[in-house]
Each structure stands twice: as C-alpha cells, then as structure tokens.
Amino acid sequence: MLFTIYSKKELKEEFTHYGRFYGVPVYVNMNLEAPKIVTQNFIPEFCLDIVEAFLSLAVTTMQMMNISYEPLYKIELTKPIDK
C-alpha cells in the first residue's frame, strides 16, 4: 500500500504522539514495549523504507568497525495526540 489514511478517531485510539523519525513525519504509539511508528497521512510508506535502508547501511558499517556497537534510533516526539 502506498499510504494509509487514518481518521481522527483511529489516531486517538491507536497512537499517542505526533513525531518525526529521521525527518519523516510519523504517528507514534509509545504505550507499547517497542514504539509503533507509521507515516502520517499522505506521506508514502516507502519513505520509512528508504530511511531504514540508510540506517541499516550505517549500522552495519558501525558494527563492522566496533563489534559491540548497539544502535539507537532517534524518534522525535513533537506533541501528544489529544484524546
């Protein structure tokens, strides 16, 4: 699917914050053990795939140079989604 459109009701039920993942606007659910991240309405899903490909390359390179490297992923939370 190219992109998903979430209604206001779905946003309030499924997500807790608006945010950015390496520049890509996203909706985030921080109430899970691992945050759920999806692109915001009208942003193509493949944008996250492109970011993931670049991050994977960077992480692989770092792990080749330092075998004990543990990657961290930066999620910028911009504001909470009003309930």
N, C-alpha and C positions, 0 to 999 in steps of 0.2 A: 504494500500500500504506500502511495506517495506521501500522504499526510493524513492525520486523523483530526477531526474537528470535535472538540469537547464542549458540551453545553455548560452553562453556568452551574447547573445542578451537579453534573458529573465532576466538574472542577472542585466544588465544595466537598463532595463525598470522597473523591479519590486522591486528592493532593492537599498538601499543607502550605506550600510556598511557591512563589514565582522565583526564578533564578536564571543563572547562566552557567553553562558548562563549557569552559574554554571559549567563550564568546557566543555560543549558540543559546538563544532564549529557550528555556525549558520550564516545565512544571515539575515539582519535586514533592515526593511523599517522604517526610523524614520520620514517620512513625513506624517504619519497618527496620529490621536489622541492617539490611543494605538498602540505601535510599532508592526509590523507584524514580527514574528520570525519563521523561518523554518530551519531545519538542512541543513548543507552544503552537496554537492554532495557526495554520497557513505557513508553517515552517516545515519544509520537506524532511522526512525521517532520515534520508540519506546524509543530511548534514552531520548527524551524530556518528554515522558510519565513517565519514571522512575524518572527523576528529579522532575517532577510535583508531583508525589506521595510522595516523601520525603519532598518536600516543603509544601505540604498540611498537612502532619502529624505535621511538625514543627509549622506551622501557627496555626493549631487547638490547639496544646498544649499551645502556647503562648496566644491565645485568652481565653483559659480556666483559665490561671493564671492572665491575665490582660484583662478585657473585652473591654477596649478602645484601644487595640493594633491594629495598622494599618500596614499591611505587605507591604514591599517594595521589589521589585525583581531586582536583580543586573544583568544588561546586560553590558558586557564589549565590547565596540566598539574598534576593533583593527586597522582597516583602512577603508577609504572610497572605494567604488567600482568605478573605473574610468569610466566615461561616454563616 
